[in-house]
Amino acid sequence: MIEASKSGAKTVRLAERRIFSQSFKPLYNEGMGLVEQAAEYLDGSGRAEAKKLSRLAATLYAAESMRLTTRLMQVASWLLLQRAANSGEMTRDQVASEKSKVRLDTASAHDDAAGWNELPEAFVDLVNRSLRLQALVRRMDEEIYGRAGNHSAAPAARRTNPVSDQITLLNTAFARG
């Protein structure tokens, strides 16, 4: 967490300090709350609102909802790993190894994409909030583990089934021996 700089002074890595302290809990709660809100929306009112969309907007909605779900699964996986490290259930080395399966680079369609202006406001809000949270988590990940530790540049062939990877990651995070 504290590194010696060239001048001999020690620098504190704030993101790492935040993750490995009690101030991590609000970030964890925000991320898991957003996962829950998105699931409730997509299974509830979002489903009804999607049926009212034009074919173009409905296609965009379907694609974007898959990206939203994937993005939130990845962020939730990262948060669960950090929580496991914070609580002592996993070592930092174990977390670093497992987090190599997490991708923090799920993109989104741009707001100038055809059909975007037809998307339900609540859905667009969820997408924007998930993108902000992903960006924050990604910055923290880069500060803690460095750019080389970020999985976003890994070859696609290594992950033949991203859903299976996520299930394995979640099982690892919740395993108790």
C-alpha positions, 0 to 999 in steps of 0.5 A: 500500500505504501511505496518508496519513491525515487526521493526516498519518501513514501507514497500512499496509494489511496485507491488501495487504502480505500479498498482495504479499509472500511471505506470500501463498504459504501462502494461495495453497497453502491455496486451491488445496489446497482446490480439489484436495481438493474435486475429489478428493472430489466425483469419488471418495468423495463420488460414492459417498456421494451415492448413499446419500442420501435424495432430499431430501438428494441434491438438497441435496447436488447444489445445494450441490456446485455452489455449492461448486465455483463458490465455489472457482472464484471464490476460485481465480481471485482467488488466481491474479490476486493471484499474477500481480500478485505475480510481476509478470506483471500490473500492479495495474491489470490485476488490478483490471480482471480481478478485476471478473469474480470474485464472492466472494459464493457463498452456501451453504444453512444447516445448518438446511436440510432434509436438511442433517444427512444430508449426509456429514461430509467434504462438510460440512467442505469446504463450511465450509472453503470458506466460511471461505476465501471470507470471508477472501479477500473481506475482503482484497479489500475492504481492498485494492480497497475495497467499490466494487471488489467485484463482488458488487453488479454487475448479473447481466445483465453476466455472461451466462455465468459459466463462460465468464467464469471460463475467460476469467479463467483464460486471462488469468491463465495467458497468457504473451504 
